C-alpha cells in the first residue's frame, strides 16, 4: 500500500509525547527518540516530535493491503486523543 497522508498534531507537550510513547511500548511497538520509524504486524509508522514547537507528525508509510489509510489514521487520531 502507498503511504498515508502525514498527520500533524499541535499542543503535544513532552508529557503528552511520553504518554504516547508509553502506549506504543505497551502495545509492543518500540519508540525511541523524537524522530524515527517503527512497525508491527506489517504496519510501519514514521514520527517526528518537536518539543519546542509542541508538534508531532505521524505517518503510516506501509501497511497490509486490507487496512486502509482511513482506518489507520483514525486509530492514530484516537490514540493521540487518549493522552491529554
C-alpha positions in Angstrom: 0.0 0.0 0.0 1.1 3.6 -0.6 2.0 5.9 2.2 -0.9 7.6 4.1 -1.1 11.4 4.4 1.1 12.8 7.2 -1.0 13.9 10.2 0.3 16.8 12.2 -0.8 17.3 15.8 -0.2 20.5 17.8 -0.2 21.0 21.5 1.9 17.9 22.1 3.9 18.6 25.2 6.8 16.4 26.4 4.4 14.8 28.9 1.8 14.1 26.2 4.5 12.6 23.9 5.8 10.5 26.8 2.2 9.2 27.3 2.0 8.3 23.5 5.4 6.5 23.7 4.2 4.6 26.8 1.0 3.5 25.0 3.0 2.4 21.9 5.5 0.4 24.0 2.7 -1.3 25.9 1.4 -2.4 22.5 4.8 -3.8 21.7 6.0 -1.0 19.4 9.5 0.2 20.2 9.6 4.0 20.0 12.8 5.8 21.0 13.8 9.3 20.4 12.0 12.3 18.9 12.4 11.0 15.3 12.1 7.5 13.9 10.3 4.7 12.3 8.7 1.7 14.0 6.5 -1.1 12.9 4.4 -4.1 14.0 2.3 -6.6 12.1 3.1 -5.1 8.7 2.2 -1.5 9.7 5.1 0.9 9.7 4.8 4.4 11.2 7.1 7.4 11.0 7.1 10.1 13.7 8.8 13.4 14.3 8.3 15.2 17.6 9.3 18.8 18.0 9.3 19.5 21.8 9.9 23.2 21.3 7.1 23.8 18.8 5.0 21.1 20.6 4.1 19.4 17.3 4.0 15.8 16.4 4.0 14.4 12.8 2.8 10.8 12.3 2.6 9.0 9.0 1.9 5.4 8.2 4.4 4.5 5.5 3.4 0.9 4.9 0.6 -1.5 5.8 -1.1 -4.6 4.6 -3.4 -4.1 1.6 -6.5 -4.8 3.6 -6.0 -2.0 6.1 -7.0 1.4 4.7 -5.3 4.7 5.4 -8.6 5.9 6.7 -8.6 3.1 9.3 -5.0 3.7 10.3 -5.3 7.5 10.5 -8.5 7.1 12.6 -6.7 4.9 15.1 -3.7 7.3 15.3 -6.2 10.2 16.0 -7.9 8.1 18.7 -4.6 7.2 20.3 -3.4 10.9 20.4 -6.8 11.8 21.9 -6.2 9.4 24.8 -3.2 11.4 26.0 -4.4 14.7 27.3 
